[in-house]
Amino acid sequence: MNLAARRAAILVAELLTFLLVTAFMTYFISHAAAPELAPGAAPPADFPVVAYSGGAARPEPAHYRVLRWAEWEDYAARRPEAVLLLPERSRALDLGEAGRASFTVTESGESRQAIELVWRAGDEERRSRYLAQARAIEPRGLHVISTKTFLLAALAGFGAGMLVGKLLRVRWLPRPGTVVPLPPRD
């Protein structure tokens, strides 16, 4: 392999290391920073949930609402028909200025649903898992990926890419002052 090809391979290895470590560290940091939610504990005030306030026969996107737990309590007091049990198994919602959300529902029996919600708003993404009953939930997990999380992960990815590049340069490239023999001419 000639010198230019080695340099290109080192650059590709650095970039791939940066991207892979950044992606891995983003999710690792979000999981490591996630609050521990004990079974039966009350959900945190900023825990996101999906509420539905329409007819179950023909669900419409306008009847869905994604809000934080503290907002749900006020919303439920104003709208007695609103429930946390969802009529559809999955759906992607465009919430306008409030971002985008998607959810997946699994029946847990006894009029309970296991819901996994992904809510993207502004510069953060919240992934929540919970068991829902008509107007109450049991939180299972909350992971937040924000700009801060991504920047910390990118810093780790940059450091890992630089380290891999340095190791490959030491191993594959000639040291300064070393004479590299030219290939024989025909």
C-alpha positions in Angstrom: 0.0 0.0 0.0 1.5 3.4 -1.0 1.8 6.3 1.4 -1.2 8.2 0.0 -3.5 5.1 0.4 -2.3 4.6 4.0 -3.1 8.3 4.9 -6.5 7.9 3.3 -7.2 4.7 5.3 -6.1 6.4 8.5 -8.5 9.3 7.8 -11.4 6.9 7.1 -10.6 4.9 10.3 -10.6 8.2 12.3 -13.9 9.3 10.9 -15.6 5.9 11.4 -14.3 5.8 15.0 -15.6 9.3 15.6 -19.1 8.4 14.3 -19.4 5.1 16.0 -18.2 6.3 19.4 -20.4 9.4 19.2 -23.5 7.3 18.4 -22.7 4.7 21.2 -21.9 7.3 23.8 -25.0 9.4 23.1 -27.2 6.4 24.1 -24.8 5.3 26.9 -24.9 8.8 28.5 -28.7 9.0 28.2 -29.1 5.6 29.8 -26.5 6.4 32.5 -28.2 9.7 33.4 -31.7 8.3 33.4 -33.5 8.5 36.7 -34.2 5.2 38.5 -37.9 4.7 38.7 -38.9 2.3 41.4 -42.1 0.2 40.8 -45.1 1.9 42.2 -43.3 5.3 42.5 -45.0 8.5 41.4 -43.7 9.7 38.0 -41.5 12.8 37.9 -43.2 16.0 36.9 -41.4 16.1 33.5 -42.3 12.5 32.6 -44.0 12.6 29.1 -47.3 10.8 28.5 -49.8 10.5 25.6 -53.4 11.4 26.4 -56.4 10.7 24.2 -59.7 12.6 24.5 -61.8 11.3 21.5 -64.0 8.4 20.4 -62.2 5.0 20.3 -64.1 3.9 17.1 -62.4 6.4 14.8 -59.2 7.7 16.4 -58.1 11.1 14.9 -54.6 12.7 15.4 -56.2 15.8 16.7 -57.5 14.0 19.8 -54.0 12.9 20.9 -52.0 15.1 23.2 -48.4 14.6 24.4 -47.7 16.4 27.7 -45.6 16.2 30.9 -47.1 14.5 33.9 -47.5 17.7 35.8 -49.5 19.1 32.8 -51.6 15.9 32.6 -53.1 16.4 36.0 -54.3 19.9 35.0 -55.5 18.6 31.6 -57.4 15.7 33.2 -59.1 18.0 35.6 -60.4 20.2 32.7 -61.3 17.3 30.4 -63.0 14.4 32.2 -63.2 12.3 29.0 -59.3 12.3 28.6 -57.7 9.0 29.3 -54.2 7.5 29.1 -55.3 4.3 27.4 -54.8 4.6 23.6 -57.1 3.2 21.0 -54.4 2.5 18.4 -51.4 0.2 18.6 -49.0 2.7 17.1 -49.0 6.1 15.5 -46.7 9.0 14.6 -48.0 12.4 15.6 -47.0 15.9 14.2 -47.6 18.2 17.2 -46.8 21.5 15.4 -44.6 23.7 17.6 -44.6 21.0 20.3 -42.5 18.7 18.0 -43.1 15.2 16.8 -44.1 12.1 18.7 -44.6 8.4 18.1 -45.8 5.7 20.3 -46.2 1.9 20.4 -48.8 0.1 22.6 -48.7 -3.4 23.9 -51.7 -4.8 25.9 -50.8 -5.8 29.4 -54.2 -7.2 30.4 -56.6 -6.0 33.1 -57.3 -2.8 31.1 -53.6 -1.8 31.2 -51.3 -0.9 28.3 -47.5 -0.9 28.1 -46.6 2.3 26.2 -43.3 3.3 24.7 -43.3 7.0 23.7 -40.7 8.9 21.7 -41.2 12.7 21.9 -38.9 15.1 19.9 -39.3 18.7 20.9 -36.8 21.5 20.4 -33.3 20.3 20.9 -34.1 17.1 22.9 -35.7 13.7 22.5 -37.4 12.0 25.4 -38.1 8.2 25.4 -40.5 7.1 28.1 -41.8 3.7 28.9 -44.8 3.2 31.2 -47.8 1.1 32.1 -51.0 3.1 31.6 -54.4 2.6 33.2 -57.4 4.9 32.5 -56.0 7.9 34.3 -52.9 6.7 36.1 -49.5 5.4 35.1 -46.6 3.4 36.5 -43.4 4.7 35.0 -40.8 2.2 33.8 -38.1 4.3 32.2 -37.2 7.8 30.9 -34.2 8.6 28.7 -33.4 12.1 27.5 -31.1 12.9 24.6 -30.4 16.6 24.4 -27.8 18.8 22.8 -25.6 18.5 25.9 -25.7 14.8 25.7 -24.8 14.8 22.0 -21.9 17.3 22.6 -20.4 15.2 25.4 -20.7 12.1 23.2 -19.1 14.0 20.3 -16.2 15.0 22.5 -15.7 11.4 23.5 -15.9 10.4 19.8 -13.4 13.0 18.8 -10.9 11.8 21.4 -11.3 8.2 20.4 -10.9 9.1 16.7 -7.7 11.1 17.5 -6.3 8.2 19.5 -7.0 5.7 16.8 -5.5 8.0 14.2 -2.3 8.5 16.3 -1.9 4.8 16.8 -2.3 4.1 13.1 0.1 6.8 12.1 2.8 5.5 14.4 2.3 2.0 13.0 1.7 2.6 9.3 3.6 5.8 8.4 7.4 6.2 8.3 8.9 8.2 11.0 10.5 11.6 10.1 14.0 11.2 9.0 13.5 7.6 7.9 14.6 6.8 4.3 11.9 5.0 2.4 13.4 3.0 -0.5 11.8 3.7 -3.9 10.4 0.9 -5.9 12.8 -0.4 -8.6 12.3 1.0 -12.1 11.7 -1.4 -15.0 
